[in-house]
Amino acid sequence: EHGPGVSTNAIAEELGVSQAALFKRFKTKQALLVEALAPGARPPWIAEVEAGPDDSPVPEQLRRVVERIDAFFEQMLPGIAMLRAAGIEPDAMLRHHEVPSPVLAHRTLTAWLRRLHEQGRARVPHPQSTAMAFLGAIHARHMLCHVLREHAPKTEPEFLQNLVDVFWAGIAPDRGSAPQEA
């Protein structure tokens, strides 16, 4: 609401605590901002993707995954942008994570796509590139909206389903090699 230059006094007042109480818990304003705005160690959708793929049709799974990732990016991106505007480097945001959450997200989706390919349920010969393209397509929409605000390209209400349809068209197994999923 007030940007990275907001005073710790204003933050304390909004929270209903003293500024001293803030600094007792968080030694610096930077530590407070990182705790409040940096993404957690494990994006909330990771466990679902690690557990899969399940037996439901792949396009349905893709839709669930894309909706969860989309919600995560929508929430996470403004916080990251605020931290960067405050001059906080990625190392400070991610130093408490064994594996940075963006790396974990990419690894997890790559492994999921690889399993689909190995099961013959999708044609994904390059799962790392496919995962990056998938995550990038979801991320780009939120990044453009955040940076450009009202000047960002408008997406249709069916954007997420259309994205799933485009990716599924590219990775659906050949008709002769495995049954088609709809």
C-alpha positions in Angstrom: 0.0 0.0 0.0 2.8 2.5 0.9 5.7 1.0 -1.0 9.1 -0.1 0.2 9.7 3.3 1.8 7.0 2.8 4.4 8.2 3.6 7.8 8.5 0.9 10.5 6.4 3.2 12.7 3.5 3.0 10.1 3.9 -0.8 9.9 3.8 -1.1 13.7 0.8 1.2 14.0 -1.1 -0.9 11.3 -0.3 -4.0 13.3 -1.2 -2.5 16.6 2.2 -3.0 18.2 5.0 -0.7 19.1 8.0 -0.1 16.8 10.2 -1.5 19.5 8.2 -4.8 19.4 8.8 -5.0 15.7 12.5 -4.6 16.1 12.6 -7.1 18.9 11.1 -9.7 16.6 12.8 -8.5 13.4 16.3 -7.0 13.8 16.0 -4.9 10.7 13.4 -3.5 8.4 14.8 -5.7 5.6 14.3 -8.8 7.7 10.7 -7.7 8.3 10.0 -7.1 4.6 11.6 -10.4 3.7 9.5 -12.3 6.2 6.3 -10.6 5.1 6.7 -10.6 1.3 9.2 -13.3 0.2 7.7 -16.6 -1.0 7.8 -19.5 1.3 10.2 -22.4 0.8 7.5 -24.6 -0.8 4.9 -23.2 -3.1 1.5 -24.5 -2.0 1.0 -26.5 -5.2 4.2 -28.5 -5.0 2.9 -31.4 -2.9 0.0 -32.0 -5.4 2.4 -32.1 -8.3 5.0 -34.3 -6.5 2.2 -36.8 -5.8 1.2 -37.1 -9.4 0.4 -37.7 -12.0 -2.7 -39.4 -10.9 -5.2 -41.5 -12.9 -7.4 -38.7 -14.0 -7.1 -37.4 -17.6 -4.0 -35.4 -18.1 -5.8 -32.2 -19.3 -7.8 -32.2 -16.1 -4.6 -32.5 -14.1 -3.0 -29.7 -16.1 -5.9 -27.5 -15.4 -5.7 -28.1 -11.7 -1.9 -27.5 -11.7 -2.2 -24.3 -13.8 -4.9 -22.9 -11.6 -2.8 -23.5 -8.5 0.4 -22.1 -10.0 -1.5 -19.1 -11.4 -2.9 -18.3 -7.9 0.6 -18.6 -6.5 2.1 -16.2 -9.0 -0.7 -13.7 -8.6 0.0 -13.6 -4.8 3.8 -13.9 -4.9 4.8 -11.6 -7.7 3.8 -8.2 -6.1 5.8 -9.2 -3.0 8.9 -10.1 -4.9 8.6 -6.8 -6.9 8.3 -4.9 -3.6 11.3 -6.5 -2.2 13.4 -5.8 -5.3 12.1 -2.1 -5.2 13.4 -2.0 -1.6 16.8 -3.0 -2.9 16.7 -6.5 -1.4 18.7 -9.0 -3.4 17.4 -12.5 -4.2 20.1 -14.0 -2.0 18.5 -12.2 1.0 15.1 -13.4 0.0 16.0 -17.0 -0.5 18.9 -17.7 1.9 16.8 -19.6 4.4 15.7 -22.1 1.7 17.6 -25.3 1.0 16.4 -25.1 -2.6 15.0 -21.7 -3.8 11.2 -22.0 -4.4 11.5 -21.1 -8.2 14.1 -23.8 -8.6 12.0 -26.3 -6.7 8.9 -25.3 -8.8 10.8 -26.0 -12.0 12.3 -29.3 -10.8 9.0 -30.5 -9.5 7.1 -29.7 -12.7 10.0 -31.2 -14.8 9.8 -34.4 -12.8 6.0 -34.6 -13.2 6.2 -34.1 -17.0 9.0 -36.7 -17.2 6.7 -39.2 -15.3 3.9 -38.5 -17.8 6.2 -39.1 -20.7 7.6 -42.3 -19.2 4.0 -43.6 -18.6 3.2 -42.8 -22.3 0.4 -40.5 -21.3 2.1 -37.4 -22.8 4.9 -36.8 -25.4 7.4 -34.7 -23.4 10.9 -35.5 -24.8 12.3 -32.2 -23.2 10.6 -31.9 -19.8 12.9 -29.2 -18.5 12.2 -26.9 -21.4 8.5 -27.8 -21.4 8.3 -27.0 -17.6 10.0 -23.7 -18.1 7.7 -22.7 -21.0 4.6 -23.8 -18.9 5.8 -21.8 -15.9 6.8 -18.9 -18.0 3.5 -18.6 -19.8 1.7 -18.4 -16.4 4.2 -16.0 -14.9 4.3 -13.6 -17.9 0.7 -12.7 -17.5 1.1 -11.7 -13.9 4.4 -9.9 -14.5 2.9 -7.8 -17.3 -0.1 -7.0 -15.3 2.0 -6.0 -12.3 4.5 -3.9 -14.4 2.2 -2.3 -16.9 -1.0 -2.2 -14.9 -3.9 -1.0 -17.1 -1.6 -1.0 -20.2 -0.9 -4.8 -19.9 -2.3 -7.0 -22.7 -5.8 -8.2 -21.8 -6.3 -11.9 -21.5 -9.6 -13.6 -22.2 -11.5 -15.1 -19.2 -10.7 -18.6 -20.6 -6.9 -17.8 -20.5 -6.0 -20.7 -18.2 -8.1 -23.2 -20.1 -6.7 -22.0 -23.4 -3.2 -22.3 -22.0 -3.9 -25.9 -21.0 -5.4 -26.6 -24.4 -2.3 -25.2 -26.2 0.1 -27.2 -24.0 -2.0 -30.4 -24.3 -2.1 -30.0 -28.1 1.7 -30.0 -28.0 2.3 -32.9 -25.6 -0.7 -35.2 -26.2 0.6 -38.7 -27.1 0.5 -39.7 -30.7 -2.8 -41.4 -31.6 -1.0 -44.7 -32.4 1.2 -44.9 -29.3 -1.3 -44.4 -26.5 -5.0 -43.7 -25.9 -6.0 -40.1 -26.3 -7.2 -38.4 -23.2 -9.7 -35.7 -23.3 
